[in-house]
Amino acid sequence: MAGNAQAPFHILLVEDEPVIRELVRSMLSDGTVDVVCAANGIEGLKLARDRVFHLILMDVVLPQLDGVSVCRILKSDPVTAKVPLYMLTGKAKKADVESATQAGADGYIHKPFRGAELMDLVERLRTARSAAD
């Protein structure tokens, strides 16, 4: 990622697979990007409400509360509604994408994903945030 002078960019990753959590964290964390992980929907919802994030990456299939439900809750809350939320999931049917979009998801990244796809997304959002500041 570019620009060490930038303020930290905070990402919440809600993913139940430990391998994917660690992969995404190691891929995106670089000193200016901070990735906080949650292993289930309830934990993700609590973290999203307790801290300020600039991006939320959410799996659809999660224990305790599924990602689409968490998305719907976050997008209906004025405090978290403006945070970009992208589904990061293997659920790739058209109905799955439509369900996430109706819940308020800003985008949909299919697993297996390419590292460059995630890094490009983060860089786009960081650039937009810097321009808005």
C-alpha positions as CSV (number, residue, x, y, z in Angstrom):
1,M,0.0,0.0,0.0
2,A,1.2,3.5,-0.6
3,G,1.5,6.7,1.5
4,N,3.0,6.2,5.0
5,A,2.0,9.8,5.8
6,Q,-1.7,8.9,5.6
7,A,-3.7,8.3,8.7
8,P,-4.3,4.7,9.5
9,F,-7.0,2.9,7.4
10,H,-9.0,0.6,9.6
11,I,-10.6,-2.6,8.2
12,L,-12.9,-5.0,9.9
13,L,-12.8,-8.5,8.5
14,V,-15.6,-10.8,9.7
15,E,-14.6,-14.3,8.6
16,D,-15.0,-17.6,10.4
17,E,-12.1,-19.4,8.6
18,P,-8.8,-18.7,10.5
19,V,-6.7,-19.3,7.4
20,I,-8.5,-16.7,5.4
21,R,-8.5,-14.2,8.4
22,E,-4.7,-14.6,8.6
23,L,-4.2,-14.4,4.8
24,V,-6.2,-11.2,4.5
25,R,-4.6,-9.6,7.5
26,S,-1.1,-10.4,6.3
27,M,-1.9,-9.2,2.7
28,L,-3.4,-5.9,3.7
29,S,-1.6,-4.9,7.0
30,D,1.4,-2.7,6.2
31,G,1.6,-0.1,9.0
32,T,-0.9,2.3,7.5
33,V,-3.6,-0.3,7.2
34,D,-4.9,-2.0,10.3
35,V,-7.0,-5.2,10.0
36,V,-9.2,-6.2,12.9
37,C,-10.7,-9.6,12.7
38,A,-14.0,-11.2,14.1
39,A,-14.7,-14.9,13.8
40,N,-18.5,-14.6,13.9
41,G,-21.4,-12.3,13.1
42,I,-22.2,-11.2,16.6
43,E,-18.5,-10.3,17.3
44,G,-18.3,-8.5,14.0
45,L,-21.5,-6.5,14.8
46,K,-20.1,-5.5,18.2
47,L,-16.7,-4.4,16.8
48,A,-18.4,-2.4,14.0
49,R,-20.4,-0.5,16.6
50,D,-17.6,0.0,19.1
51,R,-14.9,1.2,16.7
52,V,-14.5,3.4,13.6
53,F,-13.7,1.4,10.4
54,H,-13.1,2.6,6.9
55,L,-14.0,-0.7,5.3
56,I,-15.8,-3.9,6.4
57,L,-15.2,-7.2,4.6
58,M,-17.9,-9.7,5.6
59,D,-18.3,-13.4,4.9
60,V,-21.9,-14.5,4.2
61,V,-21.8,-17.8,6.0
62,L,-20.9,-17.1,9.6
63,P,-21.7,-18.7,12.9
64,Q,-24.3,-17.1,15.3
65,L,-25.5,-14.4,12.8
66,D,-25.0,-14.6,9.0
67,G,-23.2,-11.9,7.1
68,V,-26.3,-10.6,5.2
69,S,-28.1,-10.1,8.5
70,V,-25.1,-8.2,10.0
71,C,-24.9,-6.1,6.8
72,R,-28.6,-5.3,7.0
73,I,-28.2,-4.2,10.7
74,L,-25.1,-2.1,10.1
75,K,-26.6,-0.4,7.0
76,S,-29.8,0.5,8.9
77,D,-27.7,2.2,11.7
78,P,-26.9,5.8,11.0
79,V,-23.5,5.4,12.8
80,T,-22.3,2.5,10.5
81,A,-24.5,3.0,7.4
82,K,-21.8,5.0,5.5
83,V,-19.0,2.5,6.1
84,P,-18.3,0.6,2.8
85,L,-19.2,-3.0,3.3
86,Y,-18.1,-5.7,0.9
87,M,-19.2,-9.3,1.1
88,L,-16.2,-11.6,0.8
89,T,-17.6,-15.1,0.1
90,G,-17.8,-18.3,-1.9
91,K,-21.6,-17.8,-2.2
92,A,-21.6,-16.8,-5.8
93,K,-25.2,-17.5,-7.1
94,K,-27.1,-14.6,-8.5
95,A,-29.6,-14.8,-5.6
96,D,-26.8,-14.6,-3.1
97,V,-25.5,-11.4,-4.7
98,E,-29.0,-9.9,-4.9
99,S,-29.6,-10.7,-1.2
100,A,-26.4,-9.0,-0.2
101,T,-27.1,-6.0,-2.4
102,Q,-30.7,-5.7,-1.0
103,A,-29.2,-5.8,2.5
104,G,-27.0,-2.8,1.6
105,A,-23.7,-4.3,0.6
106,D,-21.5,-2.0,-1.4
107,G,-19.8,-4.8,-3.3
108,Y,-19.3,-8.5,-3.6
109,I,-15.9,-10.2,-3.8
110,H,-16.0,-13.9,-4.7
111,K,-13.8,-16.5,-3.1
112,P,-11.3,-17.6,-4.1
113,F,-10.3,-13.9,-4.5
114,R,-7.1,-12.4,-5.9
115,G,-4.9,-10.5,-3.6
116,A,-4.6,-7.7,-6.1
117,E,-8.4,-7.3,-6.1
118,L,-8.5,-6.7,-2.4
119,M,-5.4,-4.4,-2.4
120,D,-6.9,-2.4,-5.3
121,L,-10.2,-2.0,-3.3
122,V,-8.4,-0.8,-0.2
123,E,-6.2,1.7,-2.3
124,R,-9.3,3.1,-4.1
125,L,-11.1,3.6,-0.8
126,R,-8.0,5.2,0.9
127,T,-7.6,7.5,-2.0
128,A,-11.2,8.6,-1.9
129,R,-11.0,9.1,1.9
130,S,-7.9,11.2,1.5
131,A,-9.5,13.3,-1.2
132,A,-12.6,13.9,1.1
133,D,-10.4,15.0,4.1
